[in-house]
Amino acid sequence: MKDVYTLDDLRHWDAATAGEDPPIRLSVFGDPVAHSKSPGMHNPALETCGIPARYARLHIRPEELPEALRLLPRWNFIGTNVTIPHKAAVAGLVDQVDEHALKIGAVNTVALDGDRLIGFNTDGPGIVRAIRADFGVDIRDLRVMVLGAGGGAGRAIATQCALENCQRLVLVNRTHEKARALAGALAPLLKGPRLLGPAARLEAVPWEAAPLAAQLANTDLVINATSCGMKRTDPPALPPSLIQAHLMVFDTIYTAHRTPLLAEAEAAGARAANGLSMLLYQGVLAFEIWFNRDAPVEIMRAGLLAATA
Ligand code: NAP
C-alpha cells in the first residue's frame, strides 16, 4: 500500500491497487494528507474485526473533490473521511447530510449507501466523548472557554458545545471579529434558563489578559483549538499566570510532545489532556457509522499512539 494515493490513482483504482489484499475500501481525503494518522487507527481496527478492507490516504485537491467523491461507488468503497480543507465543501457535494452535520455545517465522514453518499460529522460528538473519557464530565454541565474560536476546529467545537447546551460558552480568537461573528451565529442554540449569577451565558472576549482572567474565574474547561503549541518552541496558548488550579485544560493538539499549555496547566495544578482522544473518538464514531457495530476502541488508541510516537 502506498503512503498517499492521488485522484489519478482513484480513476484507475483497480490498476493502482492491483494485488492489494484485503482491498482498500476506506480512505481519508485531504490537502495535504500525508500527516494523517487515521490509517494508523483504522487498519488495526479493520484487521481485529476481521473486516476484509483497508484504509488509505488520498491527496485530493479542492478542485478534484467532486470527481473523487463520485468515483467512490464505482470501486465499492465503504466510505471516506475528509479533512482539511474539505469539510465544509463536502456537505454540498453529497446526496444527503445527516441532521447533526447540517447543524455543525461540516462533514468529516462519508458513508456509501449503494451509489448514494451520506455525510456525517463525528468531530463534534468526538470531542464530547473525549472530554467524558479524559475528565469524567459532560460538556453540557460545564462552563467552557474555546481558544481559537475562529478556526475550523474551534468553530466545530464551539458549535458542538452550544448544541450540548453547555452551562456557559466563552469564545476567544486572536482575530476577535471572528469570535464575535460566531457568538452571533450560536446564540440561538443555547436554550433554557441556567443558574449562572451575573456572568453572561455566551460571550466573545478579546485575547487580552484582563478580560481572559475575569472569564477564567467563571470557567471549568478551557479548550485550545489554536495551532499555537504545535511547535515545541511555541509559547503556551495562555500566559501561565492566567492558568488556575480549578481548570480542566484540553489541548486539541495531539503531537507526541507535551504542549507548552499542558505543561503550564500541570504546573498550576490543573487537570490536563491532549487532543489524541478527540482524534480517536471521531474515528471510533466513523467506524461505527460505516459498520453499524462497536469499534475496538483500545486497539484504535494503541494504533494512534504508535502512529503519533
Ligand atoms: P485553522 O482553521 O487554521 O485555525 C487556526 C486557529 O488558530 C485560528 O483560530 C487562529 O486565529 C489561531 N491561531 C493560529 N496561530 C495562533 C497564535 N500564535 N496565537 C493565537 N491564535 C493562533 O486550523 P484548524 O484546522 O482549526 O486547527 C487548529 C488546531 O486544532 C490545530 O492545532 C490542530 O492540530 C487541532 N485539531 C485537532 C484535532 C483533533 O482531532 N485532536 C482535529 C482538528 C484540529 P486567527 O483566526 O486569528 O488566525
Residues whose N, C-alpha, C, O or C-beta is under 5 A from the ligand:
A	BS01	NAP	G148 A149 G150 G151 G152 A153 G154 N173 R174 T175 A225 T226 S227 C228 T252 I253 Y254 G275 L276 M278 L279
